[in-house]
Amino acid sequence: MAQSAITPAPLAPPTVAKLPVRAILPWAAFFGLLMLVLLYFVGAEEGATSLLSGAGVHEWVHDGRHLLGFPCH
């Protein structure tokens, strides 16, 4: 067998793209606030802590309340 003179080129180390915290922070704050509002409406929008009158919000999130373990009856 003849020996080959071709040698593989060394692999370059992988580069990792770094996102600056300043680019992520506004989006993280927005989604965090959105999740807190959603948690309020699913978990506490009923009875004495209700911001909206009537039972409309309660009926919209009723099944979600039970799925997440919030009592409502």
Predicted model as a PDB file, atoms N, CA, C, CB and O in Angstrom, pLDDT in the B-factor column:
MODEL        1                                                                  
ATOM      1  N   MET A   1       0.833  -1.178   0.000  1.00 56.00           N  
ATOM      2  CA  MET A   1       0.000   0.000   0.000  1.00 56.00           C  
ATOM      3  C   MET A   1       0.875   1.238   0.000  1.00 56.00           C  
ATOM      4  CB  MET A   1      -0.946   0.000   1.202  1.00 56.00           C  
ATOM      5  O   MET A   1       1.879   1.316   0.708  1.00 56.00           O  
ATOM      6  N   ALA A   2       0.483   2.176  -0.787  1.00 61.00           N  
ATOM      7  CA  ALA A   2       1.229   3.430  -0.845  1.00 61.00           C  
ATOM      8  C   ALA A   2       0.738   4.352   0.257  1.00 61.00           C  
ATOM      9  CB  ALA A   2       1.082   4.106  -2.234  1.00 61.00           C  
ATOM     10  O   ALA A   2      -0.448   4.374   0.585  1.00 61.00           O  
ATOM     11  N   GLN A   3       1.655   5.103   0.815  1.00 68.00           N  
ATOM     12  CA  GLN A   3       1.298   6.025   1.886  1.00 68.00           C  
ATOM     13  C   GLN A   3       0.854   7.346   1.269  1.00 68.00           C  
ATOM     14  CB  GLN A   3       2.491   6.240   2.866  1.00 68.00           C  
ATOM     15  O   GLN A   3       1.489   7.846   0.340  1.00 68.00           O  
ATOM     16  N   SER A   4      -0.230   7.908   1.784  1.00 66.00           N  
ATOM     17  CA  SER A   4      -0.782   9.142   1.242  1.00 66.00           C  
ATOM     18  C   SER A   4      -0.067  10.346   1.832  1.00 66.00           C  
ATOM     19  CB  SER A   4      -2.286   9.228   1.517  1.00 66.00           C  
ATOM     20  O   SER A   4       0.295  10.347   3.008  1.00 66.00           O  
ATOM     21  N   ALA A   5       0.134  11.363   1.018  1.00 74.00           N  
ATOM     22  CA  ALA A   5       0.798  12.582   1.467  1.00 74.00           C  
ATOM     23  C   ALA A   5      -0.210  13.628   1.925  1.00 74.00           C  
ATOM     24  CB  ALA A   5       1.670  13.149   0.354  1.00 74.00           C  
ATOM     25  O   ALA A   5       0.174  14.719   2.345  1.00 74.00           O  
ATOM     26  N   ILE A   6      -1.490  13.304   1.846  1.00 79.00           N  
ATOM     27  CA  ILE A   6      -2.527  14.260   2.230  1.00 79.00           C  
ATOM     28  C   ILE A   6      -2.766  14.156   3.727  1.00 79.00           C  
ATOM     29  CB  ILE A   6      -3.845  14.008   1.442  1.00 79.00           C  
ATOM     30  O   ILE A   6      -3.004  13.071   4.258  1.00 79.00           O  
ATOM     31  N   THR A   7      -2.699  15.299   4.401  1.00 79.00           N  
ATOM     32  CA  THR A   7      -2.977  15.337   5.834  1.00 79.00           C  
ATOM     33  C   THR A   7      -4.167  16.259   6.060  1.00 79.00           C  
ATOM     34  CB  THR A   7      -1.727  15.817   6.649  1.00 79.00           C  
ATOM     35  O   THR A   7      -4.281  17.294   5.403  1.00 79.00           O  
ATOM     36  N   PRO A   8      -5.045  15.897   6.973  1.00 79.00           N  
ATOM     37  CA  PRO A   8      -6.214  16.763   7.222  1.00 79.00           C  
ATOM     38  C   PRO A   8      -5.781  18.062   7.906  1.00 79.00           C  
ATOM     39  CB  PRO A   8      -7.269  16.023   8.099  1.00 79.00           C  
ATOM     40  O   PRO A   8      -4.843  18.089   8.703  1.00 79.00           O  
ATOM     41  N   ALA A   9      -6.491  19.123   7.567  1.00 80.00           N  
ATOM     42  CA  ALA A   9      -6.219  20.424   8.181  1.00 80.00           C  
ATOM     43  C   ALA A   9      -6.740  20.419   9.610  1.00 80.00           C  
ATOM     44  CB  ALA A   9      -6.867  21.578   7.363  1.00 80.00           C  
ATOM     45  O   ALA A   9      -7.760  19.791   9.893  1.00 80.00           O  
ATOM     46  N   PRO A  10      -6.057  21.105  10.507  1.00 82.00           N  
ATOM     47  CA  PRO A  10      -6.547  21.146  11.891  1.00 82.00           C  
ATOM     48  C   PRO A  10      -7.880  21.894  11.965  1.00 82.00           C  
ATOM     49  CB  PRO A  10      -5.503  21.818  12.820  1.00 82.00           C  
ATOM     50  O   PRO A  10      -8.103  22.873  11.254  1.00 82.00           O  
ATOM     51  N   LEU A  11      -8.742  21.415  12.828  1.00 84.00           N  
ATOM     52  CA  LEU A  11     -10.053  22.041  12.982  1.00 84.00           C  
ATOM     53  C   LEU A  11      -9.935  23.314  13.803  1.00 84.00           C  
ATOM     54  CB  LEU A  11     -11.046  21.070  13.642  1.00 84.00           C  
ATOM     55  O   LEU A  11      -9.190  23.378  14.781  1.00 84.00           O  
ATOM     56  N   ALA A  12     -10.682  24.322  13.386  1.00 84.00           N  
ATOM     57  CA  ALA A  12     -10.709  25.580  14.137  1.00 84.00           C  
ATOM     58  C   ALA A  12     -11.589  25.391  15.364  1.00 84.00           C  
ATOM     59  CB  ALA A  12     -11.232  26.763  13.252  1.00 84.00           C  
ATOM     60  O   ALA A  12     -12.585  24.671  15.299  1.00 84.00           O  
ATOM     61  N   PRO A  13     -11.246  26.016  16.469  1.00 84.00           N  
ATOM     62  CA  PRO A  13     -12.103  25.888  17.662  1.00 84.00           C  
ATOM     63  C   PRO A  13     -13.463  26.540  17.407  1.00 84.00           C  
ATOM     64  CB  PRO A  13     -11.422  26.537  18.905  1.00 84.00           C  
ATOM     65  O   PRO A  13     -13.540  27.574  16.744  1.00 84.00           O  
ATOM     66  N   PRO A  14     -14.524  25.944  17.925  1.00 82.00           N  
ATOM     67  CA  PRO A  14     -15.856  26.525  17.694  1.00 82.00           C  
ATOM     68  C   PRO A  14     -15.979  27.885  18.374  1.00 82.00           C  
ATOM     69  CB  PRO A  14     -16.959  25.575  18.210  1.00 82.00           C  
ATOM     70  O   PRO A  14     -15.454  28.118  19.464  1.00 82.00           O  
ATOM     71  N   THR A  15     -16.684  28.762  17.694  1.00 85.00           N  
ATOM     72  CA  THR A  15     -16.924  30.088  18.268  1.00 85.00           C  
ATOM     73  C   THR A  15     -18.327  30.135  18.852  1.00 85.00           C  
ATOM     74  CB  THR A  15     -16.737  31.204  17.201  1.00 85.00           C  
ATOM     75  O   THR A  15     -19.264  29.565  18.292  1.00 85.00           O  
ATOM     76  N   VAL A  16     -18.460  30.806  19.960  1.00 82.00           N  
ATOM     77  CA  VAL A  16     -19.747  30.931  20.637  1.00 82.00           C  
ATOM     78  C   VAL A  16     -20.173  32.390  20.574  1.00 82.00           C  
ATOM     79  CB  VAL A  16     -19.668  30.427  22.119  1.00 82.00           C  
ATOM     80  O   VAL A  16     -19.443  33.278  21.015  1.00 82.00           O  
ATOM     81  N   ALA A  17     -21.343  32.630  20.032  1.00 82.00           N  
ATOM     82  CA  ALA A  17     -21.861  33.995  19.966  1.00 82.00           C  
ATOM     83  C   ALA A  17     -22.329  34.406  21.352  1.00 82.00           C  
ATOM     84  CB  ALA A  17     -23.019  34.111  18.932  1.00 82.00           C  
ATOM     85  O   ALA A  17     -23.100  33.690  21.991  1.00 82.00           O  
ATOM     86  N   LYS A  18     -21.871  35.539  21.808  1.00 86.00           N  
ATOM     87  CA  LYS A  18     -22.244  36.032  23.127  1.00 86.00           C  
ATOM     88  C   LYS A  18     -23.226  37.178  22.981  1.00 86.00           C  
ATOM     89  CB  LYS A  18     -21.002  36.478  23.923  1.00 86.00           C  
ATOM     90  O   LYS A  18     -22.962  38.152  22.276  1.00 86.00           O  
ATOM     91  N   LEU A  19     -24.346  37.055  23.645  1.00 83.00           N  
ATOM     92  CA  LEU A  19     -25.327  38.134  23.663  1.00 83.00           C  
ATOM     93  C   LEU A  19     -25.055  39.034  24.859  1.00 83.00           C  
ATOM     94  CB  LEU A  19     -26.775  37.573  23.712  1.00 83.00           C  
ATOM     95  O   LEU A  19     -24.914  38.553  25.983  1.00 83.00           O  
ATOM     96  N   PRO A  20     -24.982  40.320  24.622  1.00 88.00           N  
ATOM     97  CA  PRO A  20     -24.772  41.208  25.768  1.00 88.00           C  
ATOM     98  C   PRO A  20     -26.012  41.251  26.658  1.00 88.00           C  
ATOM     99  CB  PRO A  20     -24.414  42.624  25.292  1.00 88.00           C  
ATOM    100  O   PRO A  20     -27.141  41.157  26.177  1.00 88.00           O  
ATOM    101  N   VAL A  21     -25.785  41.394  27.951  1.00 87.00           N  
ATOM    102  CA  VAL A  21     -26.885  41.426  28.918  1.00 87.00           C  
ATOM    103  C   VAL A  21     -27.806  42.609  28.627  1.00 87.00           C  
ATOM    104  CB  VAL A  21     -26.340  41.510  30.368  1.00 87.00           C  
ATOM    105  O   VAL A  21     -29.016  42.520  28.832  1.00 87.00           O  
ATOM    106  N   ARG A  22     -27.244  43.704  28.154  1.00 91.00           N  
ATOM    107  CA  ARG A  22     -28.064  44.882  27.858  1.00 91.00           C  
ATOM    108  C   ARG A  22     -29.062  44.628  26.736  1.00 91.00           C  
ATOM    109  CB  ARG A  22     -27.176  46.052  27.491  1.00 91.00           C  
ATOM    110  O   ARG A  22     -30.085  45.308  26.666  1.00 91.00           O  
ATOM    111  N   ALA A  23     -28.793  43.676  25.865  1.00 91.00           N  
ATOM    112  CA  ALA A  23     -29.730  43.344  24.800  1.00 91.00           C  
ATOM    113  C   ALA A  23     -30.851  42.443  25.309  1.00 91.00           C  
ATOM    114  CB  ALA A  23     -28.999  42.668  23.643  1.00 91.00           C  
ATOM    115  O   ALA A  23     -31.968  42.493  24.796  1.00 91.00           O  
ATOM    116  N   ILE A  24     -30.564  41.630  26.302  1.00 93.00           N  
ATOM    117  CA  ILE A  24     -31.546  40.674  26.815  1.00 93.00           C  
ATOM    118  C   ILE A  24     -32.402  41.271  27.927  1.00 93.00           C  
ATOM    119  CB  ILE A  24     -30.843  39.427  27.324  1.00 93.00           C  
ATOM    120  O   ILE A  24     -33.573  40.914  28.057  1.00 93.00           O  
ATOM    121  N   LEU A  25     -31.848  42.163  28.721  1.00 95.00           N  
ATOM    122  CA  LEU A  25     -32.515  42.686  29.909  1.00 95.00           C  
ATOM    123  C   LEU A  25     -33.890  43.296  29.650  1.00 95.00           C  
ATOM    124  CB  LEU A  25     -31.649  43.705  30.543  1.00 95.00           C  
ATOM    125  O   LEU A  25     -34.814  42.982  30.402  1.00 95.00           O  
ATOM    126  N   PRO A  26     -34.093  44.144  28.644  1.00 95.00           N  
ATOM    127  CA  PRO A  26     -35.446  44.687  28.431  1.00 95.00           C  
ATOM    128  C   PRO A  26     -36.473  43.608  28.109  1.00 95.00           C  
ATOM    129  CB  PRO A  26     -35.424  45.705  27.309  1.00 95.00           C  
ATOM    130  O   PRO A  26     -37.612  43.674  28.572  1.00 95.00           O  
ATOM    131  N   TRP A  27     -36.074  42.615  27.315  1.00 95.00           N  
ATOM    132  CA  TRP A  27     -37.002  41.539  26.970  1.00 95.00           C  
ATOM    133  C   TRP A  27     -37.306  40.665  28.178  1.00 95.00           C  
ATOM    134  CB  TRP A  27     -36.432  40.687  25.840  1.00 95.00           C  
ATOM    135  O   TRP A  27     -38.443  40.233  28.363  1.00 95.00           O  
ATOM    136  N   ALA A  28     -36.304  40.405  28.992  1.00 96.00           N  
ATOM    137  CA  ALA A  28     -36.521  39.605  30.205  1.00 96.00           C  
ATOM    138  C   ALA A  28     -37.455  40.332  31.166  1.00 96.00           C  
ATOM    139  CB  ALA A  28     -35.177  39.296  30.901  1.00 96.00           C  
ATOM    140  O   ALA A  28     -38.323  39.707  31.776  1.00 96.00           O  
ATOM    141  N   ALA A  29     -37.286  41.644  31.307  1.00 97.00           N  
ATOM    142  CA  ALA A  29     -38.167  42.421  32.178  1.00 97.00           C  
ATOM    143  C   ALA A  29     -39.590  42.436  31.632  1.00 97.00           C  
ATOM    144  CB  ALA A  29     -37.644  43.856  32.332  1.00 97.00           C  
ATOM    145  O   ALA A  29     -40.547  42.314  32.396  1.00 97.00           O  
ATOM    146  N   PHE A  30     -39.737  42.585  30.322  1.00 98.00           N  
ATOM    147  CA  PHE A  30     -41.069  42.597  29.707  1.00 98.00           C  
ATOM    148  C   PHE A  30     -41.788  41.267  29.919  1.00 98.00           C  
ATOM    149  CB  PHE A  30     -40.962  42.900  28.205  1.00 98.00           C  
ATOM    150  O   PHE A  30     -42.942  41.247  30.348  1.00 98.00           O  
ATOM    151  N   PHE A  31     -41.116  40.158  29.623  1.00 98.00           N  
ATOM    152  CA  PHE A  31     -41.757  38.850  29.773  1.00 98.00           C  
ATOM    153  C   PHE A  31     -41.974  38.492  31.242  1.00 98.00           C  
ATOM    154  CB  PHE A  31     -40.916  37.771  29.095  1.00 98.00           C  
ATOM    155  O   PHE A  31     -42.940  37.803  31.571  1.00 98.00           O  
ATOM    156  N   GLY A  32     -41.097  38.945  32.119  1.00 97.00           N  
ATOM    157  CA  GLY A  32     -41.310  38.732  33.544  1.00 97.00           C  
ATOM    158  C   GLY A  32     -42.557  39.449  34.035  1.00 97.00           C  
ATOM    159  O   GLY A  32     -43.356  38.878  34.778  1.00 97.00           O  
ATOM    160  N   LEU A  33     -42.725  40.706  33.620  1.00 97.00           N  
ATOM    161  CA  LEU A  33     -43.921  41.463  33.978  1.00 97.00           C  
ATOM    162  C   LEU A  33     -45.178  40.834  33.377  1.00 97.00           C  
ATOM    163  CB  LEU A  33     -43.786  42.915  33.514  1.00 97.00           C  
ATOM    164  O   LEU A  33     -46.217  40.762  34.033  1.00 97.00           O  
ATOM    165  N   LEU A  34     -45.078  40.386  32.141  1.00 96.00           N  
ATOM    166  CA  LEU A  34     -46.211  39.726  31.492  1.00 96.00           C  
ATOM    167  C   LEU A  34     -46.608  38.454  32.232  1.00 96.00           C  
ATOM    168  CB  LEU A  34     -45.873  39.401  30.036  1.00 96.00           C  
ATOM    169  O   LEU A  34     -47.798  38.181  32.389  1.00 96.00           O  
ATOM    170  N   MET A  35     -45.638  37.677  32.684  1.00 94.00           N  
ATOM    171  CA  MET A  35     -45.926  36.459  33.436  1.00 94.00           C  
ATOM    172  C   MET A  35     -46.555  36.772  34.790  1.00 94.00           C  
ATOM    173  CB  MET A  35     -44.652  35.646  33.628  1.00 94.00           C  
ATOM    174  O   MET A  35     -47.437  36.042  35.244  1.00 94.00           O  
ATOM    175  N   LEU A  36     -46.112  37.845  35.441  1.00 93.00           N  
ATOM    176  CA  LEU A  36     -46.730  38.228  36.719  1.00 93.00           C  
ATOM    177  C   LEU A  36     -48.180  38.652  36.536  1.00 93.00           C  
ATOM    178  CB  LEU A  36     -45.941  39.362  37.374  1.00 93.00           C  
ATOM    179  O   LEU A  36     -49.032  38.309  37.356  1.00 93.00           O  
ATOM    180  N   VAL A  37     -48.470  39.390  35.478  1.00 89.00           N  
ATOM    181  CA  VAL A  37     -49.854  39.795  35.197  1.00 89.00           C  
ATOM    182  C   VAL A  37     -50.698  38.561  34.900  1.00 89.00           C  
ATOM    183  CB  VAL A  37     -49.911  40.793  34.003  1.00 89.00           C  
ATOM    184  O   VAL A  37     -51.820  38.444  35.391  1.00 89.00           O  
ATOM    185  N   LEU A  38     -50.169  37.649  34.107  1.00 86.00           N  
ATOM    186  CA  LEU A  38     -50.900  36.419  33.792  1.00 86.00           C  
ATOM    187  C   LEU A  38     -51.131  35.591  35.053  1.00 86.00           C  
ATOM    188  CB  LEU A  38     -50.135  35.588  32.744  1.00 86.00           C  
ATOM    189  O   LEU A  38     -52.218  35.050  35.250  1.00 86.00           O  
ATOM    190  N   LEU A  39     -50.119  35.493  35.899  1.00 84.00           N  
ATOM    191  CA  LEU A  39     -50.259  34.750  37.152  1.00 84.00           C  
ATOM    192  C   LEU A  39     -51.327  35.388  38.040  1.00 84.00           C  
ATOM    193  CB  LEU A  39     -48.912  34.691  37.898  1.00 84.00           C  
ATOM    194  O   LEU A  39     -52.096  34.677  38.687  1.00 84.00           O  
ATOM    195  N   TYR A  40     -51.382  36.723  38.076  1.00 82.00           N  
ATOM    196  CA  TYR A  40     -52.416  37.388  38.869  1.00 82.00           C  
ATOM    197  C   TYR A  40     -53.798  37.024  38.343  1.00 82.00           C  
ATOM    198  CB  TYR A  40     -52.221  38.918  38.850  1.00 82.00           C  
ATOM    199  O   TYR A  40     -54.677  36.649  39.118  1.00 82.00           O  
ATOM    200  N   PHE A  41     -53.998  37.133  37.036  1.00 78.00           N  
ATOM    201  CA  PHE A  41     -55.332  36.875  36.495  1.00 78.00           C  
ATOM    202  C   PHE A  41     -55.743  35.417  36.643  1.00 78.00           C  
ATOM    203  CB  PHE A  41     -55.385  37.271  35.035  1.00 78.00           C  
ATOM    204  O   PHE A  41     -56.921  35.129  36.855  1.00 78.00           O  
ATOM    205  N   VAL A  42     -54.803  34.504  36.538  1.00 79.00           N  
ATOM    206  CA  VAL A  42     -55.151  33.093  36.710  1.00 79.00           C  
ATOM    207  C   VAL A  42     -55.318  32.746  38.179  1.00 79.00           C  
ATOM    208  CB  VAL A  42     -54.085  32.197  36.079  1.00 79.00           C  
ATOM    209  O   VAL A  42     -56.211  31.978  38.536  1.00 79.00           O  
ATOM    210  N   GLY A  43     -54.467  33.306  39.039  1.00 76.00           N  
ATOM    211  CA  GLY A  43     -54.452  32.863  40.422  1.00 76.00           C  
ATOM    212  C   GLY A  43     -55.225  33.686  41.413  1.00 76.00           C  
ATOM    213  O   GLY A  43     -55.681  33.151  42.424  1.00 76.00           O  
ATOM    214  N   ALA A  44     -55.396  34.998  41.161  1.00 76.00           N  
ATOM    215  CA  ALA A  44     -55.963  35.825  42.221  1.00 76.00           C  
ATOM    216  C   ALA A  44     -57.114  36.713  41.769  1.00 76.00           C  
ATOM    217  CB  ALA A  44     -54.897  36.676  42.807  1.00 76.00           C  
ATOM    218  O   ALA A  44     -57.692  37.407  42.606  1.00 76.00           O  
ATOM    219  N   GLU A  45     -57.466  36.727  40.528  1.00 71.00           N  
ATOM    220  CA  GLU A  45     -58.541  37.599  40.056  1.00 71.00           C  
ATOM    221  C   GLU A  45     -59.891  36.985  40.417  1.00 71.00           C  
ATOM    222  CB  GLU A  45     -58.435  37.828  38.522  1.00 71.00           C  
ATOM    223  O   GLU A  45     -60.574  36.392  39.581  1.00 71.00           O  
ATOM    224  N   GLU A  46     -60.249  37.148  41.678  1.00 72.00           N  
ATOM    225  CA  GLU A  46     -61.502  36.593  42.160  1.00 72.00           C  
ATOM    226  C   GLU A  46     -61.765  37.143  43.562  1.00 72.00           C  
ATOM    227  CB  GLU A  46     -61.465  35.030  42.163  1.00 72.00           C  
ATOM    228  O   GLU A  46     -60.839  37.282  44.362  1.00 72.00           O  
ATOM    229  N   GLY A  47     -62.975  37.441  43.843  1.00 67.00           N  
ATOM    230  CA  GLY A  47     -63.358  37.820  45.204  1.00 67.00           C  
ATOM    231  C   GLY A  47     -62.829  39.166  45.641  1.00 67.00           C  
ATOM    232  O   GLY A  47     -62.949  40.149  44.910  1.00 67.00           O  
ATOM    233  N   ALA A  48     -62.242  39.222  46.831  1.00 69.00           N  
ATOM    234  CA  ALA A  48     -61.814  40.482  47.439  1.00 69.00           C  
ATOM    235  C   ALA A  48     -60.663  41.138  46.692  1.00 69.00           C  
ATOM    236  CB  ALA A  48     -61.412  40.250  48.869  1.00 69.00           C  
ATOM    237  O   ALA A  48     -60.524  42.360  46.744  1.00 69.00           O  
ATOM    238  N   THR A  49     -59.836  40.367  45.999  1.00 70.00           N  
ATOM    239  CA  THR A  49     -58.699  40.952  45.289  1.00 70.00           C  
ATOM    240  C   THR A  49     -59.008  41.264  43.834  1.00 70.00           C  
ATOM    241  CB  THR A  49     -57.520  40.024  45.361  1.00 70.00           C  
ATOM    242  O   THR A  49     -58.095  41.573  43.069  1.00 70.00           O  
ATOM    243  N   SER A  50     -60.247  41.192  43.442  1.00 73.00           N  
ATOM    244  CA  SER A  50     -60.626  41.375  42.046  1.00 73.00           C  
ATOM    245  C   SER A  50     -60.480  42.829  41.610  1.00 73.00           C  
ATOM    246  CB  SER A  50     -62.056  40.908  41.826  1.00 73.00           C  
ATOM    247  O   SER A  50     -60.968  43.735  42.286  1.00 73.00           O  
ATOM    248  N   LEU A  51     -59.816  43.050  40.493  1.00 75.00           N  
ATOM    249  CA  LEU A  51     -59.696  44.379  39.908  1.00 75.00           C  
ATOM    250  C   LEU A  51     -60.844  44.674  38.960  1.00 75.00           C  
ATOM    251  CB  LEU A  51     -58.373  44.517  39.179  1.00 75.00           C  
ATOM    252  O   LEU A  51     -61.211  45.833  38.763  1.00 75.00           O  
ATOM    253  N   LEU A  52     -61.407  43.635  38.375  1.00 74.00           N  
ATOM    254  CA  LEU A  52     -62.498  43.786  37.418  1.00 74.00           C  
ATOM    255  C   LEU A  52     -63.779  43.239  38.022  1.00 74.00           C  
ATOM    256  CB  LEU A  52     -62.173  43.069  36.088  1.00 74.00           C  
ATOM    257  O   LEU A  52     -63.773  42.194  38.673  1.00 74.00           O  
ATOM    258  N   SER A  53     -64.864  43.942  37.805  1.00 77.00           N  
ATOM    259  CA  SER A  53     -66.144  43.463  38.348  1.00 77.00           C  
ATOM    260  C   SER A  53     -66.687  42.336  37.482  1.00 77.00           C  
ATOM    261  CB  SER A  53     -67.176  44.618  38.436  1.00 77.00           C  
ATOM    262  O   SER A  53     -66.372  42.238  36.296  1.00 77.00           O  
ATOM    263  N   GLY A  54     -67.491  41.505  38.081  1.00 74.00           N  
ATOM    264  CA  GLY A  54     -68.090  40.389  37.363  1.00 74.00           C  
ATOM    265  C   GLY A  54     -67.217  39.157  37.406  1.00 74.00           C  
ATOM    266  O   GLY A  54     -66.145  39.154  38.011  1.00 74.00           O  
ATOM    267  N   ALA A  55     -67.694  38.105  36.752  1.00 76.00           N  
ATOM    268  CA  ALA A  55     -66.993  36.823  36.771  1.00 76.00           C  
ATOM    269  C   ALA A  55     -66.434  36.463  35.401  1.00 76.00           C  
ATOM    270  CB  ALA A  55     -67.925  35.724  37.253  1.00 76.00           C  
ATOM    271  O   ALA A  55     -66.102  35.304  35.156  1.00 76.00           O  
ATOM    272  N   GLY A  56     -66.327  37.433  34.514  1.00 77.00           N  
ATOM    273  CA  GLY A  56     -65.847  37.144  33.158  1.00 77.00           C  
ATOM    274  C   GLY A  56     -64.432  36.596  33.120  1.00 77.00           C  
ATOM    275  O   GLY A  56     -64.174  35.593  32.455  1.00 77.00           O  
ATOM    276  N   VAL A  57     -63.508  37.242  33.826  1.00 76.00           N  
ATOM    277  CA  VAL A  57     -62.114  36.779  33.843  1.00 76.00           C  
ATOM    278  C   VAL A  57     -62.040  35.402  34.490  1.00 76.00           C  
ATOM    279  CB  VAL A  57     -61.201  37.784  34.600  1.00 76.00           C  
ATOM    280  O   VAL A  57     -61.312  34.529  34.018  1.00 76.00           O  
ATOM    281  N   HIS A  58     -62.789  35.209  35.566  1.00 74.00           N  
ATOM    282  CA  HIS A  58     -62.778  33.914  36.241  1.00 74.00           C  
ATOM    283  C   HIS A  58     -63.228  32.805  35.300  1.00 74.00           C  
ATOM    284  CB  HIS A  58     -63.674  33.949  37.481  1.00 74.00           C  
ATOM    285  O   HIS A  58     -62.640  31.724  35.291  1.00 74.00           O  
ATOM    286  N   GLU A  59     -64.249  33.057  34.520  1.00 78.00           N  
ATOM    287  CA  GLU A  59     -64.747  32.034  33.601  1.00 78.00           C  
ATOM    288  C   GLU A  59     -63.739  31.746  32.491  1.00 78.00           C  
ATOM    289  CB  GLU A  59     -66.082  32.470  32.994  1.00 78.00           C  
ATOM    290  O   GLU A  59     -63.632  30.603  32.047  1.00 78.00           O  
ATOM    291  N   TRP A  60     -63.008  32.743  32.039  1.00 80.00           N  
ATOM    292  CA  TRP A  60     -62.024  32.552  30.978  1.00 80.00           C  
ATOM    293  C   TRP A  60     -60.836  31.718  31.459  1.00 80.00           C  
ATOM    294  CB  TRP A  60     -61.539  33.903  30.461  1.00 80.00           C  
ATOM    295  O   TRP A  60     -60.284  30.938  30.684  1.00 80.00           O  
ATOM    296  N   VAL A  61     -60.440  31.865  32.703  1.00 79.00           N  
ATOM    297  CA  VAL A  61     -59.253  31.168  33.205  1.00 79.00           C  
ATOM    298  C   VAL A  61     -59.604  30.024  34.157  1.00 79.00           C  
ATOM    299  CB  VAL A  61     -58.338  32.150  33.909  1.00 79.00           C  
ATOM    300  O   VAL A  61     -58.719  29.493  34.829  1.00 79.00           O  
ATOM    301  N   HIS A  62     -60.851  29.645  34.224  1.00 80.00           N  
ATOM    302  CA  HIS A  62     -61.328  28.651  35.188  1.00 80.00           C  
ATOM    303  C   HIS A  62     -60.577  27.324  35.074  1.00 80.00           C  
ATOM    304  CB  HIS A  62     -62.815  28.415  34.993  1.00 80.00           C  
ATOM    305  O   HIS A  62     -60.089  26.805  36.078  1.00 80.00           O  
ATOM    306  N   ASP A  63     -60.479  26.778  33.879  1.00 80.00           N  
ATOM    307  CA  ASP A  63     -59.811  25.484  33.718  1.00 80.00           C  
ATOM    308  C   ASP A  63     -58.318  25.594  33.988  1.00 80.00           C  
ATOM    309  CB  ASP A  63     -60.044  24.936  32.313  1.00 80.00           C  
ATOM    310  O   ASP A  63     -57.710  24.671  34.529  1.00 80.00           O  
ATOM    311  N   GLY A  64     -57.730  26.724  33.611  1.00 80.00           N  
ATOM    312  CA  GLY A  64     -56.313  26.939  33.898  1.00 80.00           C  
ATOM    313  C   GLY A  64     -56.037  26.990  35.388  1.00 80.00           C  
ATOM    314  O   GLY A  64     -54.992  26.532  35.850  1.00 80.00           O  
ATOM    315  N   ARG A  65     -56.983  27.553  36.143  1.00 80.00           N  
ATOM    316  CA  ARG A  65     -56.831  27.603  37.597  1.00 80.00           C  
ATOM    317  C   ARG A  65     -56.745  26.194  38.167  1.00 80.00           C  
ATOM    318  CB  ARG A  65     -58.000  28.370  38.241  1.00 80.00           C  
ATOM    319  O   ARG A  65     -55.869  25.904  38.982  1.00 80.00           O  
ATOM    320  N   HIS A  66     -57.638  25.327  37.747  1.00 83.00           N  
ATOM    321  CA  HIS A  66     -57.624  23.954  38.247  1.00 83.00           C  
ATOM    322  C   HIS A  66     -56.386  23.204  37.781  1.00 83.00           C  
ATOM    323  CB  HIS A  66     -58.878  23.216  37.799  1.00 83.00           C  
ATOM    324  O   HIS A  66     -55.817  22.414  38.535  1.00 83.00           O  
ATOM    325  N   LEU A  67     -55.964  23.446  36.537  1.00 82.00           N  
ATOM    326  CA  LEU A  67     -54.791  22.777  36.010  1.00 82.00           C  
ATOM    327  C   LEU A  67     -53.544  23.140  36.797  1.00 82.00           C  
ATOM    328  CB  LEU A  67     -54.604  23.122  34.550  1.00 82.00           C  
ATOM    329  O   LEU A  67     -52.676  22.294  37.011  1.00 82.00           O  
ATOM    330  N   LEU A  68     -53.447  24.401  37.232  1.00 80.00           N  
ATOM    331  CA  LEU A  68     -52.298  24.870  37.997  1.00 80.00           C  
ATOM    332  C   LEU A  68     -52.434  24.662  39.500  1.00 80.00           C  
ATOM    333  CB  LEU A  68     -52.077  26.317  37.722  1.00 80.00           C  
ATOM    334  O   LEU A  68     -51.507  24.957  40.254  1.00 80.00           O  
ATOM    335  N   GLY A  69     -53.563  24.164  39.933  1.00 82.00           N  
ATOM    336  CA  GLY A  69     -53.738  23.841  41.344  1.00 82.00           C  
ATOM    337  C   GLY A  69     -54.297  24.972  42.194  1.00 82.00           C  
ATOM    338  O   GLY A  69     -54.229  24.898  43.421  1.00 82.00           O  
ATOM    339  N   PHE A  70     -54.845  26.012  41.587  1.00 78.00           N  
ATOM    340  CA  PHE A  70     -55.471  27.088  42.366  1.00 78.00           C  
ATOM    341  C   PHE A  70     -56.900  26.696  42.686  1.00 78.00           C  
ATOM    342  CB  PHE A  70     -55.433  28.443  41.596  1.00 78.00           C  
ATOM    343  O   PHE A  70     -57.648  26.318  41.784  1.00 78.00           O  
ATOM    344  N   PRO A  71     -57.299  26.777  43.949  1.00 77.00           N  
ATOM    345  CA  PRO A  71     -58.697  26.474  44.274  1.00 77.00           C  
ATOM    346  C   PRO A  71     -59.590  27.649  43.890  1.00 77.00           C  
ATOM    347  CB  PRO A  71     -58.855  26.149  45.782  1.00 77.00           C  
ATOM    348  O   PRO A  71     -59.167  28.804  43.948  1.00 77.00           O  
ATOM    349  N   CYS A  72     -60.805  27.353  43.502  1.00 70.00           N  
ATOM    350  CA  CYS A  72     -61.708  28.463  43.192  1.00 70.00           C  
ATOM    351  C   CYS A  72     -63.145  28.148  43.572  1.00 70.00           C  
ATOM    352  CB  CYS A  72     -61.632  28.805  41.716  1.00 70.00           C  
ATOM    353  O   CYS A  72     -64.015  28.985  43.332  1.00 70.00           O  
ATOM    354  N   HIS A  73     -63.441  27.008  44.141  1.00 67.00           N  
ATOM    355  CA  HIS A  73     -64.815  26.701  44.544  1.00 67.00           C  
ATOM    356  C   HIS A  73     -64.809  26.415  46.043  1.00 67.00           C  
ATOM    357  CB  HIS A  73     -65.398  25.480  43.732  1.00 67.00           C  
ATOM    358  O   HIS A  73     -65.857  26.129  46.621  1.00 67.00           O  
TER     359      HIS A  73                                                      
ENDMDL                                                                          
END                                                                             
